């Protein structure tokens, strides 16, 4: 009986360790569709957002290059990433994003944060 309890306790401990883990977020499958839905109408070639800020979100490389002022994604640190500040609408109202659209859903922002915290990989 005690051996069964020890095995059960071990299995429970292993399952609890995995409970806090998050899966790897994919740029192509998870993040890009969010950006496409909420940002690409302006931040693409010919778009007002690209003309004004220099930010082209059509590709991973464009996103990581950032704006005329520099990068907006700090791989490994969503709290240091200007992108998060803008989409969480914590910046000046004139530059909160997306402009003239409803806010990005909290779950989608969480996905972007996780991707950045996981290193903002081109995956």
C-alpha positions as CSV (number, residue, x, y, z in Angstrom):
1,X,0.0,0.0,0.0
2,X,2.7,2.5,0.9
3,X,4.5,1.8,-2.4
4,X,1.3,2.7,-4.3
5,X,0.9,5.9,-2.3
6,X,4.5,6.8,-3.1
7,X,4.0,6.3,-6.8
8,X,0.8,8.2,-6.7
9,X,2.4,11.1,-4.8
10,X,5.3,11.1,-7.4
11,X,2.9,11.3,-10.3
12,X,0.9,14.1,-8.7
13,X,4.1,16.1,-8.1
14,X,5.2,15.7,-11.7
15,X,1.8,16.7,-13.0
16,X,1.8,19.8,-10.8
17,X,5.2,20.8,-12.1
18,X,3.9,20.8,-15.6
19,X,0.7,22.7,-14.7
20,X,2.6,26.0,-14.6
21,X,4.4,25.6,-17.8
22,X,3.2,27.4,-20.9
23,X,3.6,26.0,-24.4
24,X,5.9,27.6,-26.9
25,X,4.1,30.4,-28.8
26,X,4.7,30.4,-32.5
27,X,5.1,33.7,-34.4
28,X,3.6,32.3,-37.6
29,X,0.7,30.4,-36.0
30,X,-0.1,32.5,-33.0
31,X,1.3,36.0,-33.2
32,X,1.2,36.9,-36.9
33,X,-2.6,36.3,-37.2
34,X,-3.2,38.7,-34.3
35,X,-1.0,41.4,-35.9
36,X,-2.6,40.7,-39.3
37,X,-6.1,41.2,-37.9
38,X,-5.3,44.3,-35.8
39,X,-2.3,46.1,-37.3
40,X,-1.6,45.3,-40.9
41,X,-4.3,47.6,-42.3
42,X,-2.0,50.5,-41.4
43,X,1.5,49.0,-40.9
44,X,2.1,47.7,-44.4
45,X,3.5,49.1,-47.6
46,X,1.2,52.0,-48.6
47,X,-0.3,52.2,-45.1
48,X,-0.5,55.3,-42.9
49,X,1.1,53.6,-40.0
50,X,4.2,52.6,-42.0
51,X,4.4,56.1,-43.5
52,X,4.2,57.8,-40.1
53,X,6.2,55.5,-37.9
54,X,8.3,53.4,-40.2
55,X,7.0,50.2,-38.7
56,X,6.2,47.5,-41.3
57,X,4.5,44.5,-39.7
58,X,4.1,42.5,-42.9
59,X,7.1,40.3,-41.9
60,X,8.9,39.1,-38.8
61,X,12.0,41.1,-39.9
62,X,9.9,44.3,-40.3
63,X,8.4,43.9,-36.9
64,X,11.8,43.2,-35.3
65,X,13.4,46.2,-37.1
66,X,10.9,48.4,-35.4
67,X,10.1,52.1,-36.1
68,X,12.1,55.1,-37.2
69,X,13.0,55.5,-33.5
70,X,14.2,51.9,-33.0
71,X,13.0,48.4,-32.0
72,X,9.6,47.9,-30.4
73,X,10.2,44.3,-29.3
74,X,12.7,43.4,-26.6
75,X,13.1,39.6,-26.9
76,X,12.8,38.0,-23.5
77,X,11.1,41.0,-21.9
78,X,7.5,42.0,-22.6
79,X,7.7,44.6,-19.9
80,X,10.4,46.4,-21.8
81,X,8.7,46.1,-25.2
82,X,7.1,49.2,-26.6
83,X,4.8,47.0,-28.6
84,X,3.1,45.8,-25.4
85,X,2.9,49.3,-24.0
86,X,1.1,50.5,-27.1
87,X,-1.3,47.5,-27.5
88,X,-2.2,47.6,-23.8
89,X,-3.0,51.3,-24.3
90,X,-0.6,52.5,-21.6
91,X,1.0,55.1,-23.9
92,X,-0.2,58.5,-24.8
93,X,-3.7,58.3,-26.3
94,X,-2.5,59.6,-29.6
95,X,-0.2,56.6,-30.1
96,X,-2.1,53.8,-28.5
97,X,-2.8,50.9,-30.9
98,X,-4.6,49.9,-32.8
99,X,-5.5,53.4,-33.8
100,X,-9.2,54.1,-34.4
101,X,-10.1,50.4,-33.8
102,X,-11.3,48.4,-30.7
103,X,-8.5,47.3,-28.3
104,X,-6.8,44.0,-28.9
105,X,-8.4,41.3,-26.8
106,X,-6.7,40.5,-23.5
107,X,-6.1,36.9,-24.5
108,X,-4.4,38.0,-27.7
109,X,-2.2,40.5,-25.8
110,X,-1.3,37.6,-23.4
111,X,-0.2,35.5,-26.4
112,X,2.0,38.4,-27.7
113,X,3.5,38.9,-24.2
114,X,4.3,35.1,-23.9
115,X,5.9,35.1,-27.4
116,X,8.1,38.1,-26.4
117,X,9.0,36.6,-23.0
118,X,10.0,33.3,-24.8
119,X,12.5,35.2,-26.9
120,X,10.4,36.6,-29.7
121,X,11.5,33.8,-32.1
122,X,10.8,33.6,-35.8
123,X,9.1,30.3,-35.4
